[in-house]
Amino acid sequence: MASASITLTNTMSIWRDRAAPIETDAFVPDGDYDLVVVGAGLTGLVTGLLFARAGMRVAVLEARSVGAATTGNTTAKLSLLQGKHLSEMLRHTSVKMGQAYVDGNREGMMWLLRYCEEHGVPVQRKTAFSYASSPGAVDRVNEEYRAGVALGLDVTRESSIDVPFPVHGAVALADQAQFDPMDVLAELARDFRRHGGTLIEDVRVQRVRPGDPNRILTNRGLVTADKVVLATGMPIMNRGLYFAKEQAQRSYALAFRVPGRLPDGMFLSVDLPTRSVRTAPMGEAGDSDYLLIGGNGHPVGRHPSPLSLVNDLTRWTELHFPGAERTHSWSAQDYEPVGRVPFVGWMPRSRGQVFFASGYDKWGMTNAVAASLTLAGDILGGHIPWAQTLHRRTTTLQDAGSFIGANAAVGVAAVRGYTRAWLRQMPADEPAEGRGVVTHDGVRPIGMSTVDGASCTVSAVCPHLAGVLSWNNLELSWDCPLHGSRFSASGRLLEGPATRDLRRFA
């Protein structure tokens, strides 16, 4: 039985836990390339491969390790039915723009499925379901069904589905797919290097100076390139203010061993709290499966106890799948754009030399490849009709409303962070194990924590745009409630638009 404070079993994603090492290359200071890609997730490696195939000298620079951020922590559903995303998108944009989005996702999906088949990467074909977990959400299911029909998908309306959890109607789309994302990244990395690409881990890009050539400043030295692609989730350059046009979201996933029969399909609720359900082969034999449960997303740094959200997912699973034994617990970060359509193209005021892709809104398996294909067309030349349509997106009144609301919330979080830091007195003792507190030293907010018996004091001010950080009691990290940068307890940068570590005091 679940308790109020559940001990985590394995805090690495099931994909990364069982992934084999990926061979990489050494960093060469003052290296010069035709293209530098920043980030070795799905977007970065597909982009790198496309350009390496074209005969260009390409380097992919990764701050941590391949798949360390979103791709290695996704639930890895490759689907054109995306929860309630299609109907929400059509509230912000036209059917023509929505159709271009679906066409791009379809092309990205087919590219990736072909790639997996050609390279022997295992894929499981499944029906995707967007379902209502409560009677009040039936209208949302109907709305998603109408959106799917309007955008040319062969969706069906289901009154019930054979699962052990509550369902009050669903939309279904057959012949979608799921896989292990680290299998895909490993093959892409090998293929990229076979085509002459250079893949380097543990190199954090700190600044990109557009020019001829572009100068890419890293924590290990300078490299130059004719073109740069930022595949970092949220762009690490502030030009274009994309940090203000997206909201960083954190969500959670768990893996379980479950006795008995498991649901056959990929399931995602259209109402809150979100519940994502799929299976994953347990081993090479494929004779048994893990059950994967995800959901409980929230803006980064704005929930008082992420640990309670994992406990909630665990209790829900144990209720509906008796005998479930949790094996893994992890989280992922995604970026929700104000118009629900990703941003892909050249970075403003970069002389047309720096490109980026961002805002996949938790659907990166299809959007990442679509973005890579778009960037290849933009840089190498070519006409992709759906990509050209997406490039002509305009800001709607609904977008403006979302922008104002999101940034008002950022303003509130900024004021609240400084107020709480200045009002909290310096504690007399070091925080207890696993705890972190934000207080102040003079007017300077500081963060104090204790992890694995080691106490540490760091600046509690995010180096991106000076938001006051909050303590994440699940991942034992400092998270920024403004734009989603995250740091370890000792101040090491983990992800987000920030490009340097926190200052450490003790």
NORJOZI-V840511 format. One record per residue. PHI is phi in whole degrees, -180 to 180 (* if undefined). PSI is psi in degrees with one decimal (none if undefined). BURIAL is # if it has 16 or more other ideal C-beta (glycine too) atoms within 10 Angstrom, else .. Layout:
BEGIN
<<PHI,PSI,BURIAL> <PHI,PSI,BURIAL>>
END
This chain:
BEGIN
<<*,140.3,.> <-71,143.2,#> <-107,178.4,.> <-71,-21.6,.> <-135,95.0,.> <-85,131.3,#> <-76,129.6,.> <-72,142.0,.> <-89,-63.0,.> <-138,118.4,.> <-94,13.8,.> <-101,144.9,.> <-60,153.2,#> <-59,-32.4,#> <-70,-48.1,#> <-73,-29.1,#> <-65,-36.0,.> <-106,8.5,.> <-76,140.6,#> <-77,155.7,.> <-59,144.8,.> <-108,126.8,#> <-73,135.3,.> <-131,-174.2,#> <-118,165.1,.> <-83,147.3,.> <-76,134.0,#> <-117,109.0,.> <-57,144.5,.> <66,20.3,.> <-65,147.0,#> <-124,132.4,.> <-136,161.6,#> <-73,-36.7,#> <-145,134.4,#> <-115,127.3,#> <-107,128.9,#> <-102,111.7,#> <114,126.6,#> <-113,50.2,#> <-95,-159.5,#> <-64,-44.5,#> <-60,-47.9,#> <-63,-43.4,#> <-77,-37.1,#> <-65,-43.9,#> <-60,-48.1,#> <-58,-42.3,#> <-65,-44.4,#> <-58,-41.7,#> <-78,-33.3,#> <-66,-38.9,#> <-61,-30.1,.> <-81,3.7,.> <89,9.6,.> <-86,154.5,#> <-84,110.4,#> <-123,135.9,#> <-122,133.6,#> <-107,120.4,#> <-106,125.6,#> <-122,129.3,#> <-68,-34.4,#> <-116,-100.4,#> <-136,162.2,#> <-56,126.4,#> <76,13.6,#> <-70,-23.8,#> <-100,-124.2,#> <-65,-46.9,#> <-61,-42.0,#> <-76,-2.6,#> <-125,10.7,#> <-77,169.4,#> <-88,-5.3,#> <58,53.8,#> <-100,127.0,#> <-106,92.6,#> <-146,145.0,#> <-89,-16.5,#> <-93,117.4,#> <-127,64.4,#> <64,-120.6,#> <-110,17.3,#> <-64,-41.6,#> <-64,-45.3,#> <-68,-36.7,#> <-66,-39.1,#> <-63,-40.9,#> <-70,-13.5,#> <-74,-21.3,.> <-104,-20.9,#> <-144,178.7,#> <-83,164.0,.> <-62,-35.6,.> <-61,-45.1,.> <-68,-40.3,#> <-62,-38.1,#> <-66,-38.3,.> <-64,-39.3,#> <-61,-48.4,#> <-64,-41.7,#> <-61,-41.4,#> <-66,-42.4,#> <-64,-38.6,#> <-64,-44.1,#> <-66,-39.1,#> <-63,-42.2,#> <-64,-46.7,#> <-67,-37.7,.> <-60,-46.7,#> <-70,-38.3,#> <-65,-41.6,#> <-62,-42.7,.> <-61,-45.6,#> <-62,-42.6,#> <-64,-44.4,.> <-67,-27.9,.> <-110,10.8,.> <71,26.6,.> <-86,123.5,#> <-63,137.4,.> <-136,139.4,#> <-111,125.2,#> <-87,131.0,.> <-140,159.1,#> <-85,134.2,#> <-96,140.1,#> <-127,131.5,#> <-107,117.3,#> <-127,158.1,#> <-96,123.4,#> <-91,-3.3,#> <-144,154.8,.> <-58,-31.9,.> <-70,-11.4,.> <-100,4.6,#> <-61,-38.3,#> <-62,-34.1,.> <-68,-37.4,#> <-63,-44.7,#> <-62,-39.1,#> <-66,-40.2,#> <-68,-36.9,#> <-61,-46.7,#> <-63,-38.1,#> <-64,-43.5,#> <-61,-43.2,#> <-63,-45.6,.> <-61,-28.3,.> <-101,14.7,#> <82,18.3,.> <-92,146.2,#> <-85,57.7,.> <-79,152.9,#> <-125,154.2,.> <-100,125.2,.> <-116,129.8,#> <-78,-28.3,.> <-154,158.6,.> <-137,154.8,#> <-85,83.2,.> <-140,157.7,#> <-87,7.1,.> <-116,161.5,#> <-63,130.7,.> <-138,128.5,#> <-119,41.3,#> <115,152.4,#> <-155,159.8,#> <-105,139.3,#> <-126,146.4,#> <-137,114.9,#> <-76,162.5,.> <63,41.3,.> <-95,-169.0,#> <-148,160.3,#> <-145,157.1,#> <-162,-179.6,#> <-92,113.2,#> <-65,-27.4,#> <-72,-29.1,#> <-60,-43.0,#> <-66,-46.5,#> <-63,-38.7,#> <-63,-42.6,#> <-71,-40.3,#> <-60,-41.5,#> <-63,-45.2,#> <-62,-44.6,.> <-65,-43.0,#> <-58,-45.8,#> <-71,-32.2,#> <-63,-28.9,.> <-90,14.6,#> <94,3.0,.> <-74,155.4,#> <-113,122.1,#> <-117,118.6,#> <-127,126.6,#> <-99,168.7,#> <59,35.7,.> <-126,111.0,#> <-97,121.5,#> <-77,124.7,#> <-103,-26.2,.> <-161,145.0,.> <-121,122.0,#> <-107,105.3,.> <-61,143.2,#> <175,-160.7,.> <-130,86.4,.> <-89,175.1,#> <-72,140.9,#> <-106,121.2,.> <-109,109.4,#> <-91,126.5,.> <-124,172.3,#> <-71,-6.5,.> <-121,6.4,.> <136,-177.1,.> <-100,140.0,.> <-131,161.5,#> <-127,157.1,#> <-160,150.8,#> <-70,-36.7,#> <-134,153.2,#> <-133,137.9,#> <-120,124.3,#> <-94,110.1,#> <-118,58.4,#> <-112,21.1,#> <81,-97.7,#> <-90,137.5,#> <-58,142.0,#> <-88,1.3,#> <-106,139.5,#> <-85,-5.9,.> <-62,134.7,.> <89,-9.9,#> <55,38.7,.> <-68,-23.2,#> <-62,-24.6,#> <-92,-8.0,#> <-104,2.1,#> <-135,155.2,#> <-119,125.2,#> <-74,127.9,#> <-120,136.3,#> <-110,133.1,#> <-137,170.4,#> <-128,150.4,#> <-142,146.0,#> <-133,148.2,#> <-116,141.5,#> <-134,148.0,#> <-91,130.4,.> <-132,128.5,#> <-73,146.5,.> <89,-169.5,.> <-77,141.6,.> <-108,156.5,#> <-62,142.7,#> <-103,100.5,.> <150,-179.1,#> <-118,124.6,#> <-124,139.8,#> <-147,125.3,#> <-74,149.1,#> <-94,-7.1,#> <-118,170.6,#> <-99,149.9,.> <-72,141.2,.> <-64,138.3,#> <-131,119.7,#> <-110,132.4,#> <-133,129.6,#> <-155,172.6,#> <-114,166.7,#> <-147,134.7,#> <-55,136.1,#> <-79,-29.3,#> <-155,-176.4,.> <-63,-33.1,.> <-67,-28.2,.> <69,20.2,.> <-85,-6.3,.> <-150,161.0,.> <-127,150.6,#> <-81,153.3,#> <-101,127.1,#> <-111,125.1,#> <-121,130.5,#> <-134,170.5,#> <141,-156.9,#> <58,40.5,#> <-70,157.6,#> <-162,159.2,.> <-59,138.1,#> <-58,134.5,#> <77,7.3,#> <-119,14.2,#> <-113,134.3,#> <-68,-22.5,.> <-153,86.1,.> <-56,-31.0,#> <-58,-37.8,#> <-66,-28.5,#> <-71,-37.8,#> <-67,-40.9,#> <-60,-39.6,#> <-65,-43.6,#> <-63,-37.8,#> <-65,-45.2,#> <-62,-40.8,.> <-61,-42.6,#> <-66,-44.9,#> <-65,-29.8,#> <-69,-44.4,.> <-95,-14.2,#> <-131,76.8,#> <-54,137.9,.> <87,2.1,.> <-63,132.7,#> <-118,115.4,.> <-74,134.9,#> <-115,-30.6,#> <-142,150.2,#> <-144,128.2,#> <-151,178.1,#> <-143,164.5,#> <-141,158.2,#> <-119,131.5,#> <-133,164.5,#> <-125,121.7,#> <-97,112.7,#> <-77,154.3,#> <-62,-31.3,#> <-101,5.7,#> <67,11.4,#> <-119,130.7,#> <-60,155.5,#> <-96,120.9,#> <-142,129.1,#> <152,-156.0,#> <-87,146.4,#> <-77,130.0,#> <-55,144.4,.> <59,35.7,.> <-117,15.5,#> <61,24.4,.> <69,20.7,.> <-108,-16.8,#> <-119,129.9,#> <-122,163.5,#> <-155,165.6,#> <-144,133.6,#> <-162,163.7,#> <84,46.1,#> <-81,-10.5,#> <55,44.8,#> <75,10.0,#> <-123,54.0,#> <-76,-20.4,#> <-65,-36.3,#> <-92,-43.4,#> <-67,-32.2,#> <-63,-45.6,#> <-70,-39.6,#> <-59,-40.5,#> <-64,-42.5,#> <-63,-41.8,#> <-64,-38.5,#> <-62,-47.1,#> <-64,-38.0,#> <-63,-41.8,#> <-65,-40.2,#> <-64,-41.8,#> <-90,-41.3,#> <-87,-16.8,.> <98,142.7,.> <145,159.1,.> <-120,111.4,.> <-112,108.1,#> <-54,-46.5,.> <-66,-34.5,#> <-68,-38.7,#> <-64,-38.0,.> <-64,-45.1,#> <-65,-31.2,#> <-65,-23.6,.> <-95,20.0,.> <-60,146.4,#> <-124,159.9,.> <-82,123.4,.> <-97,171.3,#> <-61,-37.1,.> <-65,-39.8,.> <-61,-45.2,#> <-61,-40.5,.> <-64,-42.9,.> <-64,-40.0,#> <-62,-46.7,#> <-64,-43.9,.> <-64,-44.0,.> <-65,-41.6,#> <-79,-23.8,#> <-65,-40.2,.> <-65,-36.6,.> <-63,-43.4,#> <-62,-42.5,.> <-63,-44.1,.> <-63,-36.3,#> <-66,-47.8,#> <-65,-44.0,.> <-61,-39.3,.> <-62,-47.5,#> <-68,-39.2,#> <-62,-46.6,.> <-64,-39.6,.> <-64,-43.4,#> <-73,-25.5,.> <-85,-22.0,.> <-84,126.1,.> <-74,149.6,.> <-59,124.1,.> <-66,147.9,.> <-73,-31.0,.> <-120,164.4,.> <-68,149.7,#> <-60,153.6,#> <-67,163.6,.> <-54,129.8,.> <81,4.6,.> <-109,152.1,.> <-140,142.7,#> <-133,145.3,#> <-105,126.1,#> <-138,-152.6,#> <-144,151.8,#> <-122,98.8,.> <70,-125.3,.> <-97,1.1,.> <-92,117.5,.> <-67,134.3,#> <-130,155.3,#> <-116,130.2,#> <-118,134.2,#> <-148,163.9,#> <-135,119.8,#> <-135,127.4,#> <55,38.4,.> <81,-5.4,.> <-104,123.2,.> <-92,145.5,.> <-148,143.1,#> <-123,127.2,#> <-133,165.0,#> <-63,135.0,#> <-98,18.2,#> <-108,122.3,#> <-66,130.9,#> <-73,-5.2,#> <-74,-69.4,#> <-137,33.8,#> <67,27.8,.> <-73,147.6,#> <-83,129.7,#> <-78,159.4,#> <-123,156.3,#> <-87,131.2,#> <-99,107.9,#> <-80,-1.3,#> <-93,-52.5,#> <-97,1.6,#> <53,54.2,#> <-134,164.6,#> <-100,120.7,#> <-117,138.8,#> <-91,122.4,#> <-78,-2.3,#> <-87,-60.4,#> <-133,12.0,#> <91,9.6,#> <-66,145.6,#> <-134,147.7,#> <-139,148.9,#> <-69,171.4,#> <-59,-31.2,#> <-88,1.2,.> <100,2.8,#> <-74,132.1,.> <-66,131.6,#> <-104,-48.7,#> <-167,171.5,#> <111,-178.8,#> <-73,-14.6,#> <-64,154.3,#> <-126,5.9,#> <-144,161.8,.> <-71,166.9,#> <-75,149.9,#> <-70,133.7,.> <-107,134.7,.> <-105,-31.5,.> <-161,none,.>>
END
